[in-house]
Amino acid sequence: MSSSGGRTAKQNLRVVKAKGGYDEPSMEDTLANEINRGAWTIGYTGQSPQRLQAHMRNMEVFDVKTLRAKGGKDAKTGYDLTGDYFGLPWPCYGNPALKHPGSANLYETSKHVMDGGGNFRAIFGIERDGVNLLAEDGSHSKGAEITTGYPQFDTCC
């Protein structure tokens, strides 16, 4: 029995005919059923093939500076693009139905996290030249429950 519970790849993914006449897995199924499952732990599950395809079909509704959709509906699916960032940049939380817009800037405290804001911090050190690099009291995203900064978390035993 395989590690997938006895199921083969053909049972998990739709197989389509490629240009050369041979069988290959559907790219939409690969994204939805394989990549999304692996990306859950890193916060990139809000995208879907349908959302990304709607972005590509409607590039004209996205602002070239902010990358945010000014409005518009996809004619093929009826998907409302309003507020999405082009390409749904990481992190893009939840599931496609939640409609997280993606996060164009990893450090954007003026917006709520569910509106593309965030306060991403790399774990490469807590101090440089005597200056604290951690988010201190008062550093938080709009609407955050924690408003007293973010302490250093150690993963050491």
Number of C-alpha atoms within 10 A of each C-alpha: 7 7 7 9 7 9 11 12 11 10 9 14 19 15 16 13 11 11 8 6 8 9 12 14 16 15 14 15 17 15 17 17 14 13 13 19 12 13 13 15 9 11 15 21 24 24 27 19 15 15 21 13 15 22 23 13 12 16 14 12 18 21 14 11 6 12 17 21 22 15 13 16 15 16 11 10 11 10 14 16 23 15 19 25 24 26 20 26 18 19 24 26 23 16 16 16 9 12 20 23 29 26 24 22 16 16 16 18 19 15 17 15 23 18 17 27 22 23 20 12 12 9 11 7 10 14 10 8 6 7 8 11 16 17 18 13 12 11 16 23 20 18 13 14 8 12 15 13 15 16 11 12 7 7 5 4 3
